[in-house]
Amino acid sequence: MAGPINVLIVEDDAFLRCEMAEMFVRLGAQAFQAETIAEAVATASANQPHIIFCDYKLQAENGLDCLRHIDDLDFTPAPYKVLMTGHMELTGSSRNDIAELADELLAKPVPGMILRKLIDARRC
Amino acid sequence: MRAVAKAWAATRAMPPREWLIRAVFVLAAIGLSMQRVVIAPGFELYFGPFFYLIAMRIWGVRLASLTLLCVMAPTLGWWGHPYSVLLAIGQIFVIQAIRRGRDGPVSVITLIYFLTIGLAVGMAVMLIAYGTSIEFALIQCLRKLLTEMLLAGAADMAILAIAIRRPFGRIDRISLSETVSVGTTLMVSVCLALYFFSQALNFSSDLMRERALLIESISNAQVNKHNGAAVSGPRYFAAATAARARSLALQSGQCTLFEDMQADAPNDQRTFAFWDKGCFVSRLTVPHTDAFVAVPVRETARAIVRRTLWGAVPLFALLAATQCLLIFFRRTLARALAQWRATVDRFGSEALEVPHDIAFTEFQQALKAFASANNAYAQSIHEREQSRRMLAKLQSEVDLQMLCDVGYDWTDNILRFTVIDPQNGPHSGSMAIHALDRDIFIGLIYRDPVMFEFRGGTDRTDDWHMLLAQDFDTEIQQWKSACIIRLRTAKAVRSKIQHNSRLMDLGGMASALGHELRQPIFTISLAAENGMMLLDDAELCRDDIRAKFTRIIEQVGRAQSIIQRTSHYSREHDADEVTLVRAIDNAVQFMRPLLEEHRIDIHVAQEDGVPDILVQKVGFEQIVVNALRNATDAIDQMRTIEPDAIAHIAIGTIVDGDDLLVRIADNGAGIDAQIAEEAFDAFATTKPANKGTGLGLFVCRQIIQEMGGSITLGPNRLERHGAILTVRLPLPAATQQRRNLSR
């Protein structure tokens, strides 16, 4: 892949979002942050992301809706979508939606090593 | 002799009535034993055995032996030999050996004795001493057996009759099995005796009929012989005269008795002697011939006796079958009695069961009735014990006063009554009511019956009582009868219930709290990783490192506040008071993760000028938390129909007169008016089985009542659907005064 990897972080917790962005930048990626779905769609449209880290529950929105909107942008190649959640009790229908819209589901707190591997995998 | 002396000594000590009875017995015994009754030819009945057997049963073996010698002595004279006396002695000693001194029927033992020893001895005497045929010996022994059986049975029946009428000597009760044995054996024996009796009566006619056939047969033989034909038939002695024929028979040694002899000779055709050594003497019915024959009786008599014996076989088989049946009956009865005893021995034990394999229905029915009565008794004992324990526990737990004419004086806030004291008589009494319970008392007047808890005294808040009253008289405004129970443990129990309810709230929050804690932990872990990378950076900046640690500390503080909020809520005892606004805020903060998880907006508002009163921190927080939890559940329920509906909860505080109202309204599924009335009862719930305990609102009402307030639930009229929980708290007196002045 030529050039840096574009990473989009969609997270309503500002501290967490900043720390994630800082880590990805240190790993050589270009990190973009969004707090809401609207911000995420706008940022993604402007900077076609290679990988998206999205929180399952945003302040007043749903992370799956965010991924659905980004899918509608029809990026080629499609970005790798990672959904993060702290809610372990997911219903059957939620799991089906996640499987359909996200490439990976990670439980918070996500170890730094996993985040590194995901970035490295996109770099190859 | 010693026995006689002992009997004599006993006799002397007897009352006159006994004297009379024994004298009659002795006279009857001696008088009747002197007689013998020939019930049929060769079939004699004598009464000696009847008396010595009765003596045996009443007075024992010694007096029985003495009686035997007296009553059997005549048989020596009748028959010239001690055969019957010796058998009788053997009989009473065998009875003694089997009975071992215990009283009991003698007829069955007599049957066994004469069927074995009696038969063997009798057969030996008849065959060896008299040289008679086996048929004659057998029928003689069987007749003897039946005679003895009848007499023994009669003795048993006599004893039975005495025993049934009244206690007499040793006979003071009868045995069921032995009575049945005696009765059955006696009946079959009587049948056998009647058979032999009828056969004996018919013996002479049978013999005469056989005699006629025999003479005719010999006459035919003589004719055939005269005609030169072969002759076969019985042996006889023919002669021209009867005397000659007799002489020939006598010379042959086959006959010593002849039927045409004089009556003084022992030629009675009904005796064994005639059957053995007798001869028929008759003129032959051969034409043109004057001949007489002497024919031995023996073969003819043997044939008749044989027929009689064969005819008795079914009856003896019946006797044997009866004895087998009686053995089975006795064993079954013994087993049933053992089961009876085992059951009865368990008297008083609980859940007594009757064995299912008891043979006799009568026993089973009786035992079932016994078991039923026993179980009822055991149950009553158990219940009595339980009542005793409950009473003891009640006495240790409560202080109860029986009252009448109970009235509430709302001006002085005092309950006035008359104490019913069984020891000292009725006397008047009163009890001051805690100020917080005043409104409840006012609301209770006119209600009948009433049962509620209240606090006594003016300063203490833990002096709880329960008033149960009925028959309210509206004219004098008093309950006619009532009781007051001082509750010693109610408060502790209530506190425990409240605490358990809080723990259940926490359980429901576990998932949401988990999520809330994962956020700071994730942030901390990334901050730490970034800090590590900062340290590896060649251009190390202290400010960056400091900012990183600051962030970590902040996030740790965030996690700590979550934990503190949770652990604070779970505390069992917390008497702290906080302002109402603070309590609501704490509860909302505690529930925030859950509300966020369920996408529920919450809005807290306070009317201007609402005084910020102090409330019991844990208690009031618990009420708000419970209301928010119920609202969340109701919203979830609503979303099953409208999945995308926007849900919200509003908490508002206003002043209503002298009260302060806190309203918690939601736009969930709502609540039916009737269910709303019962919602504060213990264990009332509309939630699924694994979701609600039915104690939440019950606990809330208790908490509010302790604060002197009230709580209601109803539909939310401002929304399409939803419910509104209203908490009414009295404003403190000082606040009320200030407000009144400002108006």
Interface residues (C-beta under 8 A of the other chain):
Chain A: D13 F15 L16 E19 M20 E22 M23 R26 K57 A60 T85 G86 H87 M88 E89 A107 K108 P109 V110 P111 G112
Chain B: S511 G514 H515 E516 R518 Q519 I521 F522 T523 I524 S525 L526 A527 E529 N530 M533 R551 E554 Q555 E596 E597 R599
